[in-house]
Amino acid sequence: MQGLHLTADLYQCTCDQALMICADTIAQVCREQTHASGLTLVEDKWVKFPEWQGQPGGVTGAVLLAESHLAIHTWPETGNVTIDVYVCNFSDDNSAKAQALMDGVIAAYAPQDAVRQQLWRGDISTNNIGQYPWVMEHLNANAAFGYRAGNVQRIQTPYQTLEMMDTPSFGRVMRLDNYFMTSEREEFFYHECMAHPAAIAHPQPQQALVIGGGDGGMAEELLKHNTMQRLVLAELDEVVINTSKEQLQAVHNNVWDDPRLEVKIGDGMAYIDATEDRFDLLVMDLTDPDTPAGSLYEAPALRRMQRVLNPGGAVVLHIGSPIFNAEQVRKLTATLRQTFAHVSCFGVYVPLYGAYWGMAICSDSLQPASINAEVVAQRLAERGVDDLQYYNAEIHGALFALPNYYRKLVQA
């Protein structure tokens, strides 16, 4: 019976009123989305409730699937909807289909806000007791990947759904709103490559600002440079920091005790707008551009970040997978080139993200690809940066050697 159970609470839906009060309309949408997802409709049943105190009644219904079920209830008086999707993965992994069904129904209702949760139901067959179920993530509409995970801790913060889980592959793992963020055993792929190429290319980085980065891994890497005098970490969600402090010591290595670190809880862009400080490096350690953080990847926000850079400073960010998010990478890189004189794209395979991942260093003068291996080695030694698992003098230049398909996406 091991499978994926999804729920969604939709608020202030902006769909046609028929989708709130007409059983036939709702049934048709659910049938269409079931077919589009690849799941198998067996039968459905719908009940229209009568008017109450002059308000139209809602609809409750269920779609019986060969794989399990879809259930829905509408509250037209408030514009709210609840949805429940469960699929069994007995003979096939139907998790991606369940996500697609949920996504399609939510899109039809066009809510102004939605709270989504998921539960991995365990396998009670005697030959699988103790086996971790799969936790999946979509790379795009047509591709997904996942890891076995157990001991899942789910917290609804004021801003997002935070999950902590144990995985045989990478130890303790953090997810935010169904996106894998970081893990104990492979965080160095991401953090070292986001931090060190720009820091090494800068001749004397002393002041850094990290927007997001509540797991502490980015701050820990940047503060390995003995030139760094001060690092400000502006994190919106304090729960991310507190949970990381407790459960991800292998990621942050107690960087919170470093006197050079200043933690600012709140909106990172509000901090940028208010500060008179200037920084040599600004790292956007955020969720992806197709999440609620998306506005920070747009030109107006990038120009505001540019304002707080010292001469020779740089903004560092990840831009998505050039394989699975090619159009996103192309558009975002074009936006970056409108704002900065030099945009140096590079890439690294990040195991937790299931793909080769694109990153970029943006500056009006800094060109990290022009630094040769001898200079990199010299600066690493002078700054006392030696506790590294991925980045080194030879890797630096290799990061910027782009495959042709990636090069075509990001060329000026």
C-alpha positions as CSV (number, residue, x, y, z in Angstrom):
1,M,0.0,0.0,0.0
2,Q,3.0,2.3,0.0
3,G,2.0,5.5,-1.8
4,L,1.8,9.3,-1.9
5,H,-1.0,11.2,-0.2
6,L,-1.3,14.9,-1.2
7,T,-3.6,17.6,0.2
8,A,-4.2,21.2,-0.8
9,D,-6.2,23.9,0.9
10,L,-7.1,26.7,-1.7
11,Y,-8.0,30.2,-0.6
12,Q,-9.8,33.0,-2.5
13,C,-10.2,31.0,-5.7
14,T,-10.6,33.2,-8.8
15,C,-12.1,30.6,-11.1
16,D,-15.5,30.7,-12.8
17,Q,-18.3,30.4,-10.2
18,A,-19.5,27.2,-11.8
19,L,-16.4,25.4,-10.5
20,M,-17.6,26.2,-6.9
21,I,-21.3,25.4,-7.2
22,C,-21.9,23.1,-10.2
23,A,-21.3,19.4,-9.7
24,D,-21.2,18.7,-13.4
25,T,-18.6,21.3,-14.1
26,I,-16.4,20.2,-11.3
27,A,-16.8,16.5,-12.3
28,Q,-15.8,17.4,-15.9
29,V,-12.6,19.2,-14.8
30,C,-11.6,16.3,-12.5
31,R,-12.2,13.7,-15.2
32,E,-10.1,15.8,-17.7
33,Q,-7.3,16.2,-15.2
34,T,-7.3,12.6,-14.3
35,H,-7.0,11.6,-17.9
36,A,-4.3,14.2,-18.5
37,S,-2.2,12.9,-15.5
38,G,-2.3,9.3,-16.8
39,L,-4.3,7.9,-13.8
40,T,-7.2,5.6,-14.4
41,L,-10.8,6.8,-13.6
42,V,-13.1,4.0,-12.4
43,E,-16.1,5.9,-11.2
44,D,-17.0,9.3,-9.7
45,K,-19.8,10.5,-7.3
46,W,-20.8,14.2,-6.7
47,V,-23.2,15.8,-4.2
48,K,-24.5,19.4,-4.5
49,F,-25.4,20.9,-1.1
50,P,-28.5,23.2,-0.8
51,E,-28.4,26.9,-0.3
52,W,-27.7,28.1,3.2
53,Q,-28.7,31.5,4.5
54,G,-29.0,32.9,1.0
55,Q,-25.6,31.5,0.0
56,P,-25.2,28.9,-2.7
57,G,-24.2,25.4,-1.5
58,G,-20.9,23.8,-2.2
59,V,-20.1,20.5,-3.8
60,T,-18.4,17.4,-2.4
61,G,-17.2,14.6,-4.6
62,A,-14.8,11.8,-5.1
63,V,-13.2,10.2,-8.1
64,L,-12.4,6.5,-7.6
65,L,-9.1,5.7,-9.3
66,A,-7.7,2.3,-10.1
67,E,-4.6,3.7,-8.3
68,S,-6.8,5.1,-5.4
69,H,-8.8,8.4,-5.3
70,L,-9.3,12.1,-5.7
71,A,-11.6,14.0,-3.3
72,I,-12.8,17.6,-3.4
73,H,-15.0,20.0,-1.4
74,T,-15.9,23.5,-2.3
75,W,-17.0,26.5,-0.1
76,P,-18.4,29.1,-2.5
77,E,-19.3,31.4,0.4
78,T,-15.6,31.9,1.1
79,G,-14.0,30.9,-2.2
80,N,-12.1,28.1,-0.6
81,V,-11.5,24.5,-1.8
82,T,-9.9,21.4,-0.3
83,I,-8.4,18.7,-2.4
84,D,-7.1,15.2,-1.5
85,V,-5.2,12.9,-3.8
86,Y,-3.9,9.5,-2.9
87,V,-2.2,7.0,-5.1
88,C,-0.8,3.6,-4.3
89,N,2.6,2.6,-5.7
90,F,2.0,-1.2,-5.5
91,S,2.9,-2.1,-9.1
92,D,4.2,1.2,-10.5
93,D,5.4,4.5,-9.0
94,N,2.4,6.8,-9.6
95,S,3.8,9.7,-7.5
96,A,4.5,12.0,-10.5
97,K,1.0,11.3,-11.8
98,A,-0.5,12.3,-8.5
99,Q,1.5,15.5,-8.5
100,A,0.3,16.2,-12.0
101,L,-3.3,15.6,-11.1
102,M,-3.1,17.9,-8.1
103,D,-1.3,20.6,-10.1
104,G,-4.0,20.5,-12.8
105,V,-6.9,20.8,-10.4
106,I,-5.3,23.6,-8.5
107,A,-4.6,25.5,-11.7
108,A,-8.2,25.2,-12.7
109,Y,-9.3,26.9,-9.4
110,A,-6.7,29.7,-9.7
111,P,-6.4,30.3,-5.9
112,Q,-4.7,33.5,-4.6
113,D,-3.1,31.3,-1.9
114,A,-2.6,27.6,-1.5
115,V,-1.3,25.4,1.3
116,R,0.0,22.1,0.0
117,Q,1.1,19.1,2.1
118,Q,2.2,15.5,1.3
119,L,2.4,12.3,3.3
120,W,4.2,9.2,2.3
121,R,2.1,6.3,3.3
122,G,4.1,3.2,4.5
123,D,4.2,-0.3,3.1
124,I,2.6,-2.7,5.6
125,S,3.5,-5.9,3.6
126,T,5.7,-8.1,5.8
127,N,8.5,-8.3,3.3
128,N,9.0,-4.5,3.2
129,I,8.7,-3.4,6.9
130,G,11.3,-0.8,7.7
131,Q,12.0,0.2,4.0
132,Y,12.0,3.9,3.5
133,P,9.3,5.2,1.0
134,W,10.2,7.5,-1.9
135,V,10.2,11.3,-1.7
136,M,9.9,12.8,-5.2
137,E,10.6,16.2,-6.8
138,H,9.7,17.4,-10.2
139,L,12.4,18.8,-12.4
140,N,9.8,20.0,-14.9
141,A,6.4,18.9,-16.2
142,N,7.9,15.8,-17.8
143,A,10.7,14.7,-15.4
144,A,11.0,13.8,-11.7
145,F,13.5,12.2,-9.4
146,G,13.5,11.1,-5.8
147,Y,15.2,9.5,-2.8
148,R,14.1,7.1,-0.1
149,A,13.4,9.0,3.0
150,G,12.0,8.4,6.5
151,N,11.8,10.0,9.9
152,V,10.1,13.0,8.1
153,Q,9.5,16.1,10.2
154,R,7.1,18.6,8.6
155,I,6.7,22.2,9.9
156,Q,4.4,24.8,8.5
157,T,6.3,28.0,9.0
158,P,4.8,31.5,8.4
159,Y,6.2,31.4,4.9
160,Q,6.6,27.8,3.7
161,T,6.4,24.1,4.4
162,L,9.7,22.9,5.8
163,E,10.6,19.2,5.9
164,M,13.5,17.4,7.5
165,M,14.1,13.8,6.7
166,D,16.6,11.0,6.9
167,T,17.9,9.5,3.6
168,P,20.2,6.5,3.1
169,S,21.9,8.5,0.3
170,F,22.7,11.8,1.9
171,G,21.8,11.7,5.6
172,R,19.6,14.4,7.0
173,V,18.0,16.5,4.2
174,M,16.0,19.7,4.2
175,R,13.1,20.5,1.8
176,L,11.2,23.7,1.3
177,D,7.8,23.6,-0.4
178,N,8.6,20.2,-2.0
179,Y,12.0,21.3,-3.2
180,F,15.2,19.6,-1.9
181,M,17.5,22.3,-0.5
182,T,20.5,20.8,1.2
183,S,21.8,17.7,2.9
184,E,24.5,16.6,5.3
185,R,26.6,14.5,2.9
186,E,26.7,16.4,-0.4
187,E,26.1,20.1,0.4
188,F,29.6,20.9,-0.6
189,F,28.8,20.5,-4.3
190,Y,26.5,23.5,-4.2
191,H,27.9,25.6,-1.4
192,E,31.6,25.4,-2.4
193,C,30.8,26.2,-6.0
194,M,28.5,29.1,-5.2
195,A,30.9,30.6,-2.8
196,H,34.5,30.2,-3.8
197,P,34.8,31.0,-7.6
198,A,33.6,34.5,-7.0
199,A,35.4,35.0,-3.7
200,I,38.7,33.8,-5.2
201,A,38.3,35.9,-8.3
202,H,37.9,39.0,-6.0
203,P,41.4,40.2,-5.0
204,Q,40.3,41.1,-1.4
205,P,36.8,40.2,-0.4
206,Q,36.0,41.7,3.0
207,Q,32.3,42.3,3.1
208,A,29.6,39.8,2.0
209,L,25.8,39.6,2.0
210,V,23.9,36.4,1.7
211,I,20.2,36.7,0.9
212,G,18.5,33.5,2.2
213,G,21.0,30.9,3.2
214,G,19.3,30.0,6.4
215,D,21.0,26.6,6.6
216,G,24.3,28.4,7.2
217,G,26.3,26.5,4.6
218,M,27.0,29.5,2.4
219,A,28.1,31.7,5.3
220,E,30.4,28.9,6.5
221,E,32.1,28.6,3.1
222,L,32.6,32.4,2.6
223,L,34.0,32.9,6.1
224,K,36.8,30.4,5.4
225,H,38.5,33.3,3.6
226,N,40.6,35.1,6.2
227,T,40.1,38.3,4.2
228,M,36.4,38.3,5.1
229,Q,35.8,40.8,7.9
230,R,32.0,40.8,8.0
231,L,29.1,38.7,6.5
232,V,25.5,39.6,6.8
233,L,23.0,36.8,6.4
234,A,19.5,38.1,5.7
235,E,17.0,35.2,6.1
236,L,13.2,35.7,5.9
237,D,12.3,32.6,7.8
238,E,13.8,32.2,11.2
239,V,12.4,28.7,11.5
240,V,14.9,27.6,8.8
241,I,17.8,28.9,10.8
242,N,16.6,27.4,14.1
243,T,15.9,24.0,12.5
244,S,19.3,24.0,10.7
245,K,21.1,24.9,13.9
246,E,19.5,21.8,15.5
247,Q,19.7,19.3,12.7
248,L,22.2,20.3,10.1
249,Q,25.5,20.8,12.0
250,A,27.4,19.0,9.2
251,V,26.2,21.7,6.8
252,H,27.0,24.9,8.8
253,N,29.7,23.6,11.2
254,N,28.5,26.0,13.9
255,V,29.2,29.1,11.8
256,W,26.7,30.9,14.0
257,D,29.4,31.3,16.6
258,D,31.7,33.2,14.2
259,P,31.8,36.9,15.4
260,R,32.1,38.1,11.8
261,L,28.5,36.8,11.1
262,E,25.5,39.1,11.5
263,V,22.1,37.5,11.1
264,K,19.2,39.7,10.0
265,I,15.8,38.1,10.2
266,G,13.4,39.6,7.7
267,D,12.9,40.6,4.1
268,G,16.3,40.6,2.4
269,M,15.3,43.2,-0.2
270,A,14.0,45.5,2.6
271,Y,17.5,45.2,4.2
272,I,19.1,46.0,0.8
273,D,16.9,49.1,0.4
274,A,17.5,50.4,3.9
275,T,21.3,49.8,4.2
276,E,24.0,52.2,3.5
277,D,26.6,49.4,3.7
278,R,28.4,48.2,0.6
279,F,29.5,44.6,-0.2
280,D,32.2,42.9,-2.2
281,L,30.0,39.8,-2.7
282,L,26.2,39.3,-2.6
283,V,25.0,35.7,-2.8
284,M,21.4,34.9,-3.6
285,D,21.1,31.6,-1.8
286,L,17.3,31.2,-2.5
287,T,14.8,28.8,-3.7
288,D,14.3,28.6,-7.5
289,P,13.0,31.4,-9.8
290,D,9.7,29.5,-10.3
291,T,9.0,29.7,-6.5
292,P,7.7,32.7,-4.4
293,A,11.3,34.0,-4.5
294,G,10.9,34.6,-8.3
295,S,10.6,38.4,-8.1
296,L,14.2,38.5,-6.7
297,Y,15.5,37.2,-10.0
298,E,13.8,40.0,-12.0
299,A,15.6,43.1,-13.3
300,P,14.2,45.6,-10.7
301,A,15.4,43.5,-7.8
302,L,18.8,42.9,-9.4
303,R,19.3,46.6,-9.9
304,R,18.6,47.2,-6.2
305,M,21.2,44.5,-5.4
306,Q,23.7,46.1,-7.7
307,R,23.3,49.4,-5.8
308,V,24.9,47.9,-2.6
309,L,28.0,46.5,-4.4
310,N,31.4,47.9,-3.9
311,P,33.4,48.7,-7.0
312,G,34.6,45.3,-8.4
313,G,31.8,43.5,-6.4
314,A,29.7,40.7,-7.7
315,V,26.3,39.1,-7.4
316,V,26.3,35.2,-7.3
317,L,23.1,33.2,-8.0
318,H,22.0,29.8,-9.3
319,I,19.9,29.9,-12.5
320,G,18.4,26.4,-12.7
321,S,19.2,23.3,-14.8
322,P,20.2,24.0,-18.4
323,I,18.9,20.5,-19.2
324,F,15.5,20.6,-17.5
325,N,14.9,24.3,-17.2
326,A,16.4,25.6,-20.5
327,E,14.0,28.4,-21.2
328,Q,14.3,29.6,-17.6
329,V,18.1,29.7,-17.9
330,R,17.9,31.5,-21.2
331,K,15.5,34.2,-20.0
332,L,17.2,34.7,-16.6
333,T,20.6,35.0,-18.2
334,A,19.3,37.6,-20.7
335,T,17.9,39.6,-17.7
336,L,21.3,39.4,-16.0
337,R,23.1,40.7,-19.1
338,Q,20.7,43.7,-19.2
339,T,21.9,44.7,-15.7
340,F,25.6,43.7,-15.4
341,A,28.5,44.3,-17.8
342,H,29.9,40.8,-17.2
343,V,27.8,37.6,-16.6
344,S,30.0,34.5,-16.1
345,C,27.8,31.4,-16.3
346,F,29.1,28.1,-15.0
347,G,27.8,24.7,-13.8
348,V,28.2,21.8,-11.5
349,Y,26.3,18.5,-11.0
350,V,24.5,18.8,-7.7
351,P,23.4,15.3,-6.6
352,L,20.6,16.4,-4.3
353,Y,19.1,18.4,-7.2
354,G,19.2,15.5,-9.6
355,A,20.8,17.4,-12.4
356,Y,23.7,19.5,-13.7
357,W,22.9,22.9,-12.2
358,G,23.6,26.4,-13.7
359,M,25.1,29.2,-11.7
360,A,26.3,32.7,-12.5
361,I,28.6,35.4,-11.3
362,C,27.5,38.9,-12.3
363,S,29.7,42.0,-12.1
364,D,30.6,45.3,-13.8
365,S,34.3,44.3,-13.7
366,L,34.9,40.9,-12.1
367,Q,35.6,38.1,-14.7
368,P,36.3,34.9,-12.7
369,A,37.0,32.8,-15.8
370,S,40.1,34.9,-16.5
371,I,41.8,33.8,-13.2
372,N,44.3,30.9,-13.9
373,A,45.0,27.9,-11.7
374,E,48.2,29.4,-10.3
375,V,46.4,32.5,-9.0
376,V,43.6,30.4,-7.6
377,A,46.1,28.1,-5.7
378,Q,48.0,31.1,-4.4
379,R,44.9,32.9,-3.1
380,L,43.5,29.7,-1.5
381,A,46.8,29.2,0.3
382,E,47.2,32.9,1.4
383,R,43.6,32.9,2.7
384,G,43.9,29.6,4.6
385,V,41.1,28.0,2.6
386,D,42.0,24.3,2.7
387,D,39.0,22.4,4.1
388,L,37.3,21.8,0.8
389,Q,35.8,18.7,-0.7
390,Y,35.1,19.8,-4.3
391,Y,36.6,23.2,-5.3
392,N,40.3,23.5,-6.1
393,A,42.6,25.4,-8.4
394,E,42.0,23.1,-11.4
395,I,38.3,22.9,-10.8
396,H,37.9,26.7,-10.9
397,G,38.6,27.0,-14.7
398,A,36.7,23.8,-15.5
399,L,33.5,25.1,-14.0
400,F,33.4,27.8,-16.7
401,A,34.0,25.4,-19.6
402,L,30.4,25.1,-20.7
403,P,29.0,22.4,-22.9
404,N,27.8,23.7,-26.3
405,Y,24.1,23.3,-25.5
406,Y,24.5,25.4,-22.3
407,R,26.8,27.9,-24.1
408,K,24.1,28.5,-26.7
409,L,21.5,29.2,-24.0
410,V,23.5,31.9,-22.2
411,Q,25.5,33.5,-25.0
412,A,25.1,37.3,-25.3
